[in-house]
Amino acid sequence: MAGRLYGLGIGPGDPELLTLKAKRILEEVDLICTPQSSKDKRSVALNIVEEVVDCQGRVKYLLFPMTNDRAKLRLAWDRAAEEIIELLESGQDVAFITLGDPLLYSTYIYILERVREKEFEVETVPGITSINACSARLNLPLAEGKEKVMIIPTAYDCDDLAEILTSYENVVLMKVSKNYEEIVRMLEKLDLVENGVFISRCGQDGEFITRDLRSLIGEKIDYLSMIIVKRKYSVSVSKKLFF
């Protein structure tokens, strides 16, 4: 009998935000697969899980290079999926762990597509996203009433950023490390730099929060960083109401 794949969202970083269902599955599966950006780097996702679950002897690392080269990425996805499929064919139940939610900007999506093509059983378990965690950490509402929210992975391009920032009341800028200065300059140009809050590694060691976006220009920005921009609240207003 073939095994089942579980895609588990383990939350943004705080082990206490791991769901009870994800914890139970992690305790029961035969193998836990974790993404790794390079062979000499520890998996952030695994570090979180190991604080609440005994994973000894049940971990398999899957290499996913940090690159925008689609050919290299597809090769990595194919290889990882093939390894997981072999495990499922041998009858093992496998958990693939991922930060945040498995179906929001997650490598798991590409594994899911390939595994489902082979008609294996798959169960995806949602996790708390970094967006929700950051909003809660700041006591800053993501949206209210009829407001709209836009989520942008700015690591790829900022071509339509100005249009988005002027069209939506609430904008979440994810993965801001690559284009940080460009983003801040755009916020300045639109008179919105006072309406943004920067947060990195939310719920993890090294968490950092600031409203002074300009102060980080020229600094090394952590990959796990975002800016939440609310047109409704400037810094002077929101610091009294929320964080």
C-alpha atoms as an extended CHARMM CRD file, in Angstrom:
* protein
*
       243  EXT
         1         1  MET       CA              0.0000000000        0.0000000000        0.0000000000  PROA      1               0.0000000000
         2         2  ALA       CA              1.3700000000        3.4020000000       -0.9850000000  PROA      2               0.0000000000
         3         3  GLY       CA              2.1190000000        6.0280000000        1.6080000000  PROA      3               0.0000000000
         4         4  ARG       CA              0.5020000000        9.4320000000        1.9670000000  PROA      4               0.0000000000
         5         5  LEU       CA              2.1070000000       12.8560000000        1.5790000000  PROA      5               0.0000000000
         6         6  TYR       CA              1.3160000000       15.5340000000        4.1440000000  PROA      6               0.0000000000
         7         7  GLY       CA              2.1050000000       19.1430000000        3.3270000000  PROA      7               0.0000000000
         8         8  LEU       CA              2.4660000000       20.8570000000        6.6870000000  PROA      8               0.0000000000
         9         9  GLY       CA              2.5230000000       24.5940000000        7.2640000000  PROA      9               0.0000000000
        10        10  ILE       CA              4.4810000000       25.0440000000       10.4740000000  PROA      10              0.0000000000
        11        11  GLY       CA              3.8840000000       28.7490000000       10.9440000000  PROA      11              0.0000000000
        12        12  PRO       CA              6.2190000000       31.7350000000       10.8380000000  PROA      12              0.0000000000
        13        13  GLY       CA              8.7850000000       30.8010000000       13.4580000000  PROA      13              0.0000000000
        14        14  ASP       CA              7.3190000000       30.5690000000       16.9460000000  PROA      14              0.0000000000
        15        15  PRO       CA              7.0040000000       26.8310000000       17.7750000000  PROA      15              0.0000000000
        16        16  GLU       CA              3.8700000000       27.5860000000       19.8030000000  PROA      16              0.0000000000
        17        17  LEU       CA              2.1440000000       28.5970000000       16.5590000000  PROA      17              0.0000000000
        18        18  LEU       CA              2.4640000000       25.0730000000       15.1690000000  PROA      18              0.0000000000
        19        19  THR       CA             -1.0670000000       23.6460000000       14.9570000000  PROA      19              0.0000000000
        20        20  LEU       CA             -2.0970000000       20.6310000000       17.0150000000  PROA      20              0.0000000000
        21        21  LYS       CA             -2.9010000000       18.7510000000       13.8200000000  PROA      21              0.0000000000
        22        22  ALA       CA              0.5180000000       19.4110000000       12.3030000000  PROA      22              0.0000000000
        23        23  LYS       CA              2.1940000000       18.3080000000       15.5350000000  PROA      23              0.0000000000
        24        24  ARG       CA              0.2210000000       15.0550000000       15.6070000000  PROA      24              0.0000000000
        25        25  ILE       CA              1.0710000000       14.2450000000       12.0090000000  PROA      25              0.0000000000
        26        26  LEU       CA              4.7550000000       15.0170000000       12.5810000000  PROA      26              0.0000000000
        27        27  GLU       CA              4.7670000000       12.5610000000       15.4730000000  PROA      27              0.0000000000
        28        28  GLU       CA              3.0990000000        9.8390000000       13.3870000000  PROA      28              0.0000000000
        29        29  VAL       CA              4.7590000000        9.9570000000        9.9460000000  PROA      29              0.0000000000
        30        30  ASP       CA              7.6390000000        7.7230000000        8.9230000000  PROA      30              0.0000000000
        31        31  LEU       CA              9.7400000000       10.5240000000        7.4720000000  PROA      31              0.0000000000
        32        32  ILE       CA              9.9420000000       14.3140000000        7.6420000000  PROA      32              0.0000000000
        33        33  CYS       CA             11.1930000000       16.0710000000        4.5070000000  PROA      33              0.0000000000
        34        34  THR       CA             12.5520000000       19.5670000000        4.9490000000  PROA      34              0.0000000000
        35        35  PRO       CA             13.7260000000       22.0700000000        2.3470000000  PROA      35              0.0000000000
        36        36  GLN       CA             17.3480000000       23.1990000000        2.5290000000  PROA      36              0.0000000000
        37        37  SER       CA             18.8810000000       26.0540000000        0.5200000000  PROA      37              0.0000000000
        38        38  SER       CA             22.3990000000       24.5800000000        0.6370000000  PROA      38              0.0000000000
        39        39  LYS       CA             24.0720000000       21.5500000000        2.1700000000  PROA      39              0.0000000000
        40        40  ASP       CA             25.9490000000       23.6280000000        4.7520000000  PROA      40              0.0000000000
        41        41  LYS       CA             22.8660000000       25.4700000000        6.0470000000  PROA      41              0.0000000000
        42        42  ARG       CA             20.4340000000       24.2730000000        8.6740000000  PROA      42              0.0000000000
        43        43  SER       CA             16.7600000000       24.1980000000        7.7890000000  PROA      43              0.0000000000
        44        44  VAL       CA             14.8290000000       26.9890000000        9.5170000000  PROA      44              0.0000000000
        45        45  ALA       CA             11.6450000000       24.9260000000        9.2780000000  PROA      45              0.0000000000
        46        46  LEU       CA             13.2970000000       21.9200000000       10.9100000000  PROA      46              0.0000000000
        47        47  ASN       CA             14.7080000000       24.0590000000       13.7210000000  PROA      47              0.0000000000
        48        48  ILE       CA             11.1640000000       25.0930000000       14.6030000000  PROA      48              0.0000000000
        49        49  VAL       CA              9.7260000000       21.5830000000       14.4480000000  PROA      49              0.0000000000
        50        50  GLU       CA             12.5220000000       20.0670000000       16.5380000000  PROA      50              0.0000000000
        51        51  GLU       CA             11.5320000000       22.2610000000       19.4710000000  PROA      51              0.0000000000
        52        52  VAL       CA              8.2330000000       20.3950000000       19.8300000000  PROA      52              0.0000000000
        53        53  VAL       CA              8.6700000000       17.0280000000       18.0880000000  PROA      53              0.0000000000
        54        54  ASP       CA             11.3460000000       14.3220000000       18.3200000000  PROA      54              0.0000000000
        55        55  CYS       CA             12.5560000000       14.0280000000       14.7190000000  PROA      55              0.0000000000
        56        56  GLN       CA             15.6560000000       11.9390000000       15.3600000000  PROA      56              0.0000000000
        57        57  GLY       CA             16.2930000000        9.4040000000       12.6120000000  PROA      57              0.0000000000
        58        58  ARG       CA             13.3000000000       10.5550000000       10.5590000000  PROA      58              0.0000000000
        59        59  VAL       CA             14.6350000000       13.5880000000        8.6610000000  PROA      59              0.0000000000
        60        60  LYS       CA             15.3590000000       13.8250000000        4.9550000000  PROA      60              0.0000000000
        61        61  TYR       CA             16.8380000000       17.0240000000        3.5120000000  PROA      61              0.0000000000
        62        62  LEU       CA             15.7450000000       18.1790000000        0.0660000000  PROA      62              0.0000000000
        63        63  LEU       CA             17.9440000000       20.7320000000       -1.6720000000  PROA      63              0.0000000000
        64        64  PHE       CA             16.2610000000       23.7860000000       -3.1830000000  PROA      64              0.0000000000
        65        65  PRO       CA             18.8460000000       26.3920000000       -4.2970000000  PROA      65              0.0000000000
        66        66  MET       CA             18.1670000000       30.0910000000       -3.7360000000  PROA      66              0.0000000000
        67        67  THR       CA             18.0560000000       31.1860000000       -7.3680000000  PROA      67              0.0000000000
        68        68  ASN       CA             15.7380000000       32.8150000000       -9.8850000000  PROA      68              0.0000000000
        69        69  ASP       CA             16.9670000000       30.4980000000      -12.6390000000  PROA      69              0.0000000000
        70        70  ARG       CA             13.7660000000       28.6700000000      -13.5880000000  PROA      70              0.0000000000
        71        71  ALA       CA             15.6210000000       25.7670000000      -15.2080000000  PROA      71              0.0000000000
        72        72  LYS       CA             17.6110000000       25.1060000000      -12.0290000000  PROA      72              0.0000000000
        73        73  LEU       CA             14.4900000000       25.4390000000       -9.9160000000  PROA      73              0.0000000000
        74        74  ARG       CA             12.5030000000       23.0180000000      -12.0610000000  PROA      74              0.0000000000
        75        75  LEU       CA             15.3490000000       20.5170000000      -11.8440000000  PROA      75              0.0000000000
        76        76  ALA       CA             15.3590000000       20.8210000000       -8.0350000000  PROA      76              0.0000000000
        77        77  TRP       CA             11.5720000000       20.4290000000       -7.8650000000  PROA      77              0.0000000000
        78        78  ASP       CA             11.6970000000       17.3750000000      -10.1200000000  PROA      78              0.0000000000
        79        79  ARG       CA             14.4500000000       15.7230000000       -8.0800000000  PROA      79              0.0000000000
        80        80  ALA       CA             12.7440000000       16.4050000000       -4.7680000000  PROA      80              0.0000000000
        81        81  ALA       CA              9.4100000000       15.1180000000       -6.0450000000  PROA      81              0.0000000000
        82        82  GLU       CA             11.0670000000       11.9640000000       -7.3880000000  PROA      82              0.0000000000
        83        83  GLU       CA             12.6380000000       11.2690000000       -3.9940000000  PROA      83              0.0000000000
        84        84  ILE       CA              9.3070000000       11.7520000000       -2.2380000000  PROA      84              0.0000000000
        85        85  ILE       CA              7.4870000000        9.5850000000       -4.7800000000  PROA      85              0.0000000000
        86        86  GLU       CA              9.9910000000        6.7590000000       -4.1860000000  PROA      86              0.0000000000
        87        87  LEU       CA              9.2900000000        6.9680000000       -0.4560000000  PROA      87              0.0000000000
        88        88  LEU       CA              5.5340000000        6.9310000000       -1.0200000000  PROA      88              0.0000000000
        89        89  GLU       CA              5.8350000000        3.9510000000       -3.3550000000  PROA      89              0.0000000000
        90        90  SER       CA              7.6760000000        2.0800000000       -0.6030000000  PROA      90              0.0000000000
        91        91  GLY       CA              4.6570000000        2.5870000000        1.6760000000  PROA      91              0.0000000000
        92        92  GLN       CA              6.0540000000        5.3450000000        3.8820000000  PROA      92              0.0000000000
        93        93  ASP       CA              3.9710000000        8.2870000000        5.0540000000  PROA      93              0.0000000000
        94        94  VAL       CA              5.9030000000       11.4930000000        4.4490000000  PROA      94              0.0000000000
        95        95  ALA       CA              5.5330000000       15.0170000000        5.8350000000  PROA      95              0.0000000000
        96        96  PHE       CA              6.9060000000       17.9430000000        3.8530000000  PROA      96              0.0000000000
        97        97  ILE       CA              7.3580000000       20.8950000000        6.2100000000  PROA      97              0.0000000000
        98        98  THR       CA              7.3310000000       24.5070000000        5.1240000000  PROA      98              0.0000000000
        99        99  LEU       CA              7.3370000000       27.8930000000        6.8290000000  PROA      99              0.0000000000
       100       100  GLY       CA              4.0280000000       29.7240000000        6.9970000000  PROA      100             0.0000000000
       101       101  ASP       CA              1.2400000000       28.1590000000        4.9630000000  PROA      101             0.0000000000
       102       102  PRO       CA              2.0160000000       25.4350000000        2.4020000000  PROA      102             0.0000000000
       103       103  LEU       CA             -0.1270000000       26.9890000000       -0.3280000000  PROA      103             0.0000000000
       104       104  LEU       CA              1.1240000000       30.5850000000       -0.1440000000  PROA      104             0.0000000000
       105       105  TYR       CA              4.4500000000       31.2400000000       -1.9050000000  PROA      105             0.0000000000
       106       106  SER       CA              5.7640000000       27.8390000000       -0.8340000000  PROA      106             0.0000000000
       107       107  THR       CA              8.0720000000       25.3260000000       -2.5080000000  PROA      107             0.0000000000
       108       108  TYR       CA              5.5490000000       22.6950000000       -1.4570000000  PROA      108             0.0000000000
       109       109  ILE       CA              3.2370000000       23.8300000000       -4.2650000000  PROA      109             0.0000000000
       110       110  TYR       CA              5.6340000000       22.4900000000       -6.9000000000  PROA      110             0.0000000000
       111       111  ILE       CA              6.0430000000       19.1950000000       -5.0480000000  PROA      111             0.0000000000
       112       112  LEU       CA              2.2700000000       18.8930000000       -4.7020000000  PROA      112             0.0000000000
       113       113  GLU       CA              1.7320000000       19.2790000000       -8.4460000000  PROA      113             0.0000000000
       114       114  ARG       CA              4.1870000000       16.5000000000       -9.2710000000  PROA      114             0.0000000000
       115       115  VAL       CA              3.0050000000       14.0720000000       -6.5890000000  PROA      115             0.0000000000
       116       116  ARG       CA             -0.6640000000       14.4900000000       -7.5000000000  PROA      116             0.0000000000
       117       117  GLU       CA              0.1480000000       13.6760000000      -11.1260000000  PROA      117             0.0000000000
       118       118  LYS       CA              1.0660000000       10.1960000000       -9.8470000000  PROA      118             0.0000000000
       119       119  GLU       CA             -2.2760000000        9.9930000000       -7.9930000000  PROA      119             0.0000000000
       120       120  PHE       CA             -0.8890000000        9.5060000000       -4.4910000000  PROA      120             0.0000000000
       121       121  GLU       CA             -2.9830000000       10.5180000000       -1.4950000000  PROA      121             0.0000000000
       122       122  VAL       CA             -2.1070000000       14.0130000000       -0.3320000000  PROA      122             0.0000000000
       123       123  GLU       CA             -3.3150000000       16.0000000000        2.6650000000  PROA      123             0.0000000000
       124       124  THR       CA             -2.3740000000       19.6450000000        3.0230000000  PROA      124             0.0000000000
       125       125  VAL       CA             -2.5270000000       21.1510000000        6.5100000000  PROA      125             0.0000000000
       126       126  PRO       CA             -2.6930000000       24.9560000000        6.7020000000  PROA      126             0.0000000000
       127       127  GLY       CA             -0.3080000000       26.9870000000        8.7970000000  PROA      127             0.0000000000
       128       128  ILE       CA             -0.2350000000       30.5210000000       10.1570000000  PROA      128             0.0000000000
       129       129  THR       CA              1.3390000000       32.7710000000        7.5370000000  PROA      129             0.0000000000
       130       130  SER       CA              4.1150000000       35.2460000000        8.2330000000  PROA      130             0.0000000000
       131       131  ILE       CA              1.6740000000       37.9370000000        7.1020000000  PROA      131             0.0000000000
       132       132  ASN       CA             -0.8400000000       37.0870000000        9.8270000000  PROA      132             0.0000000000
       133       133  ALA       CA              1.8960000000       36.6580000000       12.4090000000  PROA      133             0.0000000000
       134       134  CYS       CA              3.4280000000       40.0530000000       11.6260000000  PROA      134             0.0000000000
       135       135  SER       CA              0.0390000000       41.7530000000       11.6900000000  PROA      135             0.0000000000
       136       136  ALA       CA             -0.6890000000       40.2060000000       15.0960000000  PROA      136             0.0000000000
       137       137  ARG       CA              2.7870000000       41.0070000000       16.4390000000  PROA      137             0.0000000000
       138       138  LEU       CA              2.2490000000       44.6580000000       15.5320000000  PROA      138             0.0000000000
       139       139  ASN       CA             -1.4090000000       44.7240000000       16.6430000000  PROA      139             0.0000000000
       140       140  LEU       CA             -1.9510000000       46.1780000000       13.1770000000  PROA      140             0.0000000000
       141       141  PRO       CA             -5.1400000000       45.1910000000       11.2880000000  PROA      141             0.0000000000
       142       142  LEU       CA             -4.5280000000       43.9020000000        7.7650000000  PROA      142             0.0000000000
       143       143  ALA       CA             -7.9180000000       45.1720000000        6.5930000000  PROA      143             0.0000000000
       144       144  GLU       CA            -11.2580000000       46.3070000000        7.9140000000  PROA      144             0.0000000000
       145       145  GLY       CA            -14.6740000000       46.9870000000        6.4440000000  PROA      145             0.0000000000
       146       146  LYS       CA            -14.4910000000       47.3290000000        2.6640000000  PROA      146             0.0000000000
       147       147  GLU       CA            -10.7350000000       47.8020000000        2.5050000000  PROA      147             0.0000000000
       148       148  LYS       CA             -8.6680000000       45.7890000000        0.0370000000  PROA      148             0.0000000000
       149       149  VAL       CA             -5.3730000000       43.9900000000        0.6650000000  PROA      149             0.0000000000
       150       150  MET       CA             -2.6080000000       43.3360000000       -1.8490000000  PROA      150             0.0000000000
       151       151  ILE       CA              0.2720000000       40.9200000000       -1.2410000000  PROA      151             0.0000000000
       152       152  ILE       CA              3.3930000000       41.3760000000       -3.3720000000  PROA      152             0.0000000000
       153       153  PRO       CA              6.5720000000       39.2430000000       -3.4530000000  PROA      153             0.0000000000
       154       154  THR       CA              8.9200000000       42.1450000000       -4.2220000000  PROA      154             0.0000000000
       155       155  ALA       CA             11.9880000000       39.9380000000       -4.6850000000  PROA      155             0.0000000000
       156       156  TYR       CA             11.0480000000       39.5980000000       -8.3440000000  PROA      156             0.0000000000
       157       157  ASP       CA             10.1550000000       43.0780000000       -9.5920000000  PROA      157             0.0000000000
       158       158  CYS       CA              8.6620000000       46.3810000000       -8.5230000000  PROA      158             0.0000000000
       159       159  ASP       CA              7.4310000000       47.5340000000      -11.9330000000  PROA      159             0.0000000000
       160       160  ASP       CA              3.8240000000       48.1160000000      -10.8860000000  PROA      160             0.0000000000
       161       161  LEU       CA              4.5000000000       48.9820000000       -7.2550000000  PROA      161             0.0000000000
       162       162  ALA       CA              3.4550000000       52.6280000000       -7.5190000000  PROA      162             0.0000000000
       163       163  GLU       CA              0.1070000000       51.7200000000       -9.0600000000  PROA      163             0.0000000000
       164       164  ILE       CA             -0.5330000000       49.0890000000       -6.3940000000  PROA      164             0.0000000000
       165       165  LEU       CA              0.3900000000       51.3600000000       -3.4980000000  PROA      165             0.0000000000
       166       166  THR       CA             -2.0460000000       54.0050000000       -4.6990000000  PROA      166             0.0000000000
       167       167  SER       CA             -4.8410000000       51.5260000000       -5.4850000000  PROA      167             0.0000000000
       168       168  TYR       CA             -4.9720000000       49.4910000000       -2.2670000000  PROA      168             0.0000000000
       169       169  GLU       CA             -5.5220000000       50.6440000000        1.3070000000  PROA      169             0.0000000000
       170       170  ASN       CA             -3.2930000000       47.8830000000        2.6710000000  PROA      170             0.0000000000
       171       171  VAL       CA             -0.2060000000       46.4690000000        0.9650000000  PROA      171             0.0000000000
       172       172  VAL       CA              2.0400000000       43.6770000000        2.2350000000  PROA      172             0.0000000000
       173       173  LEU       CA              5.4930000000       43.7590000000        0.6540000000  PROA      173             0.0000000000
       174       174  MET       CA              7.1350000000       40.3690000000        1.1200000000  PROA      174             0.0000000000
       175       175  LYS       CA             10.7840000000       39.4180000000        0.5710000000  PROA      175             0.0000000000
       176       176  VAL       CA             11.9450000000       43.0330000000        0.5090000000  PROA      176             0.0000000000
       177       177  SER       CA             15.6680000000       42.3330000000        0.9270000000  PROA      177             0.0000000000
       178       178  LYS       CA             16.5630000000       42.3600000000       -2.7730000000  PROA      178             0.0000000000
       179       179  ASN       CA             14.9280000000       45.6890000000       -3.6980000000  PROA      179             0.0000000000
       180       180  TYR       CA             14.7850000000       47.3800000000       -0.3060000000  PROA      180             0.0000000000
       181       181  GLU       CA             16.1620000000       50.8050000000       -1.2370000000  PROA      181             0.0000000000
       182       182  GLU       CA             14.0370000000       50.9680000000       -4.3950000000  PROA      182             0.0000000000
       183       183  ILE       CA             10.9470000000       50.1830000000       -2.3180000000  PROA      183             0.0000000000
       184       184  VAL       CA             11.6910000000       52.8520000000        0.2850000000  PROA      184             0.0000000000
       185       185  ARG       CA             12.3770000000       55.4720000000       -2.4020000000  PROA      185             0.0000000000
       186       186  MET       CA              9.0500000000       54.6420000000       -4.0140000000  PROA      186             0.0000000000
       187       187  LEU       CA              7.2720000000       54.9980000000       -0.6660000000  PROA      187             0.0000000000
       188       188  GLU       CA              8.9720000000       58.3690000000       -0.1920000000  PROA      188             0.0000000000
       189       189  LYS       CA              7.8820000000       59.4960000000       -3.6480000000  PROA      189             0.0000000000
       190       190  LEU       CA              4.2760000000       58.5660000000       -2.8560000000  PROA      190             0.0000000000
       191       191  ASP       CA              4.4580000000       60.1520000000        0.6050000000  PROA      191             0.0000000000
       192       192  LEU       CA              3.8530000000       56.7470000000        2.2100000000  PROA      192             0.0000000000
       193       193  VAL       CA              7.1800000000       56.0890000000        3.8900000000  PROA      193             0.0000000000
       194       194  GLU       CA              5.6250000000       57.1280000000        7.2120000000  PROA      194             0.0000000000
       195       195  ASN       CA              2.8530000000       54.5830000000        6.7090000000  PROA      195             0.0000000000
       196       196  GLY       CA              5.0320000000       51.4910000000        6.6300000000  PROA      196             0.0000000000
       197       197  VAL       CA              6.3250000000       49.1310000000        9.3000000000  PROA      197             0.0000000000
       198       198  PHE       CA              9.3050000000       46.8210000000        8.7320000000  PROA      198             0.0000000000
       199       199  ILE       CA              9.5450000000       43.4690000000       10.4890000000  PROA      199             0.0000000000
       200       200  SER       CA             11.9730000000       40.5970000000       10.0260000000  PROA      200             0.0000000000
       201       201  ARG       CA             12.1480000000       37.0800000000       11.4900000000  PROA      201             0.0000000000
       202       202  CYS       CA              8.8000000000       37.4760000000       13.2150000000  PROA      202             0.0000000000
       203       203  GLY       CA              8.5480000000       35.1070000000       16.1770000000  PROA      203             0.0000000000
       204       204  GLN       CA             12.1160000000       33.8720000000       15.7470000000  PROA      204             0.0000000000
       205       205  ASP       CA             15.4400000000       34.6510000000       17.3610000000  PROA      205             0.0000000000
       206       206  GLY       CA             16.6670000000       37.9260000000       15.9160000000  PROA      206             0.0000000000
       207       207  GLU       CA             13.2080000000       39.4170000000       15.3980000000  PROA      207             0.0000000000
       208       208  PHE       CA             13.5070000000       43.0870000000       14.4280000000  PROA      208             0.0000000000
       209       209  ILE       CA             10.8570000000       45.7890000000       14.0230000000  PROA      209             0.0000000000
       210       210  THR       CA             11.1640000000       49.4150000000       12.9900000000  PROA      210             0.0000000000
       211       211  ARG       CA              9.0200000000       52.2160000000       11.6300000000  PROA      211             0.0000000000
       212       212  ASP       CA             12.0670000000       54.1350000000       10.4020000000  PROA      212             0.0000000000
       213       213  LEU       CA             12.3380000000       52.5290000000        6.9820000000  PROA      213             0.0000000000
       214       214  ARG       CA             15.0220000000       54.9700000000        5.8460000000  PROA      214             0.0000000000
       215       215  SER       CA             17.3710000000       53.8600000000        8.6170000000  PROA      215             0.0000000000
       216       216  LEU       CA             17.8540000000       50.4490000000        6.9850000000  PROA      216             0.0000000000
       217       217  ILE       CA             18.9780000000       51.7190000000        3.5790000000  PROA      217             0.0000000000
       218       218  GLY       CA             22.4590000000       50.3350000000        2.9540000000  PROA      218             0.0000000000
       219       219  GLU       CA             22.0790000000       47.7070000000        5.6720000000  PROA      219             0.0000000000
       220       220  LYS       CA             21.9300000000       43.9500000000        5.1100000000  PROA      220             0.0000000000
       221       221  ILE       CA             18.2470000000       43.0230000000        5.0680000000  PROA      221             0.0000000000
       222       222  ASP       CA             17.2360000000       39.5580000000        6.2130000000  PROA      222             0.0000000000
       223       223  TYR       CA             15.5150000000       37.3950000000        3.5970000000  PROA      223             0.0000000000
       224       224  LEU       CA             12.5920000000       36.7650000000        6.0000000000  PROA      224             0.0000000000
       225       225  SER       CA             11.5060000000       40.4050000000        6.0460000000  PROA      225             0.0000000000
       226       226  MET       CA              8.4160000000       42.3330000000        5.0390000000  PROA      226             0.0000000000
       227       227  ILE       CA              6.9170000000       45.8030000000        5.0880000000  PROA      227             0.0000000000
       228       228  ILE       CA              3.2440000000       46.3920000000        5.8350000000  PROA      228             0.0000000000
       229       229  VAL       CA              1.9380000000       49.6530000000        4.3750000000  PROA      229             0.0000000000
       230       230  LYS       CA             -1.3880000000       51.1050000000        5.5210000000  PROA      230             0.0000000000
       231       231  ARG       CA             -2.5370000000       54.2680000000        3.7890000000  PROA      231             0.0000000000
       232       232  LYS       CA             -5.0190000000       54.8700000000        6.6100000000  PROA      232             0.0000000000
       233       233  TYR       CA             -2.4140000000       55.1400000000        9.3370000000  PROA      233             0.0000000000
       234       234  SER       CA              0.7610000000       57.1470000000        9.4360000000  PROA      234             0.0000000000
       235       235  VAL       CA              3.4170000000       56.2890000000       12.0130000000  PROA      235             0.0000000000
       236       236  SER       CA              2.2970000000       59.0760000000       14.3280000000  PROA      236             0.0000000000
       237       237  VAL       CA             -1.2830000000       57.7670000000       14.3760000000  PROA      237             0.0000000000
       238       238  SER       CA             -0.7040000000       54.0150000000       14.3790000000  PROA      238             0.0000000000
       239       239  LYS       CA              1.8690000000       54.0200000000       17.1670000000  PROA      239             0.0000000000
       240       240  LYS       CA             -0.8320000000       55.3710000000       19.4740000000  PROA      240             0.0000000000
       241       241  LEU       CA             -3.4920000000       52.9240000000       18.3150000000  PROA      241             0.0000000000
       242       242  PHE       CA             -1.4950000000       49.7800000000       17.7490000000  PROA      242             0.0000000000
       243       243  PHE       CA              2.1640000000       48.7740000000       18.0420000000  PROA      243             0.0000000000
